[in-house]
Amino acid sequence: MSAGKGFPGFPEGKLRATPIPSLFFSDLLPAIDHLGELKVTLYALWSLSQSEAKFPYFTREQMLRDRLLIEGFERAQSPAEQALDESLERAVARGTLLKASLESGQGLQDLYFLNGAQGQAAIEAIEHGHWRPSGDPEAPLELRIERPNVFNLYEQNIGPLTPMIAERLRDAEKIYPEGWIEDALQIAVENNVRKWRYIEAILEDWQATGKHEREDRGDTEKARRRYRQGEFADFWDS
């Protein structure tokens, strides 16, 4: 039986791999019933995993320049560009992708982010006007961060940023004065208690009793002892 022009198989040796979250197989794949949406979703997972940017995104124009991707859409009944747009709309409507439109040197750009902690943070930054043209045709827009981003600080000093932690960080930024979260993170690092609940307890304590700059920044042994005792003792491993 002739195999025709089918897939010839994976070659021997180590192959490059694309990380795909397990939730794709348990939550998304069973629900996706449109081939174009499936292609766009897989493209997003592949494309964004290649990026080294802190807030990776891709554009519609970038997808149109991908010859192999567009060849796949040309097999659809509608024109390739129309089929791509419909597939992108489906992925956004499902919540797999987040979309934002911004002006750049090349005109209005549609940016697509994966709907996760980083993508949600990027959309929020866009809403606050923290993005600007970069001058790079391959990445026409970039995030402008005026002060250390709390998401980055958490990942660099505490641990992986889960969607639940990202939501708590966003809520904390709305509740506490600017700079408090960074100071509480610093105390957690100096005391080697890398737990969000410990940081949250410090913030709640400051809100209830007041934040005393000389004592609370963790610069003294007295401050370090304070956050090892009383209600904070529960956060220390025995």
Secondary structure by P-SEA (a helix, b strand, c coil): cccccccccccccbbbbbbbbcccccccccccccaaaaaaaaaaaaaaaacccccccccaaaaaaaaaaaaaaccccccaaaaaaaaaaaaaaaccbbbbbbbccccbbbbbbcccaaaaaaaaaaaaccccccccccccbbbbbccccaaaaaaaccccccaaaaaaaaaaaaccccaaaaaaaaaaaaaccccaaaaaaaaaaaaaccccccccccccaaaaaaaacccccccccc
